[in-house]
Amino acid sequence: MSLPSPESSFATKVFPSPNHGERRPDARDGGAGMPAPCDMLILHYTGMPDSGEALQWLCNPIAQVSAHYFVFEDGRVLQLVPESRRAWHAGEAAWQTSTDINSRSIGIEIANPGHDGGLPPFPEAQIDAVIALSRDICTRWRIPPQNVLAHSDVAPMRKQDPGELFPWARLHEAGVGHFVAPEPIIDGRYFAQGEQGQPIEALQAMFAMYGYPLAIDGEFGPHTHAVVTAFQRHFRPGRVDGVADASTITTLRNLIRARPGVPS
């Protein structure tokens, strides 16, 4: 399936990738019924030093990866996969009760070398383009703000993109995504790997309530550490260390309270 022209007015042209398939029914329906609703937007960085090579990789059938849109450093946007199709961008990932993120999301790849390439800042023109494209997609697909997520949010054990330098606050100010001002980082009580007990259960329950894929077992192990780290990259980027300090916990509590539809 290919497109004669982009579905978003903010994309300049279609550069088709063969790497896509049918959106699948939600696993909660036993694999039957209608495909899951497309109600998520996932943002990635390419993690490759050259944007042209990254684009070619996303369109290479050997790669078995793709995304719906690709944003160059200069702000040019290409559409790779039809929005109605299941692009292969999130991999093994989960959010809330969904474990097939690809079937219910649209993916945007943002050209950036990533952490392995020194995590350079995202250019202004590129962020402007991401904002315009994301706002258009969220409006047309009615994607709720709290479902505009980082790849690291839905796959915290495997991924770190788009990283702590991505300007989530700026997107939120422009009407894209869910965000609150991070609480200041101060000294005080914190939770870290190796701790266990009821306070860890309460912490895990808060992250799970917001949507992070995390078992509530009272053990601050590698998975909890990865979730705390992913949360910090997105919502408290001033210090990304996987330690649940007062700033991290209060920022999480404020996010939960500020979610659309949650009584204040």
Secondary structure, DSSP 8 states (H G I E B T S, - for coil): ---SS-SSTT--EE---S-EE---B-GGGTT-SSB----EEEEEE--SS-HHHHHHHHT-TTT----SEEE-TTS-EEE-S-TTSEES-S-S--BTTBS-GGGGEEEEEE----GGGT-----HHHHHHHHHHHHHHHHHHT--GGGEEEHHHH-TTT---S-TTS-HHHHHHTT-S---------SS--B-TT-BSHHHHHHHHHHHHHT-----SSB--HHHHHHHHHHHHHH-TT--SS-B-HHHHHHHHHHHHHSTT---
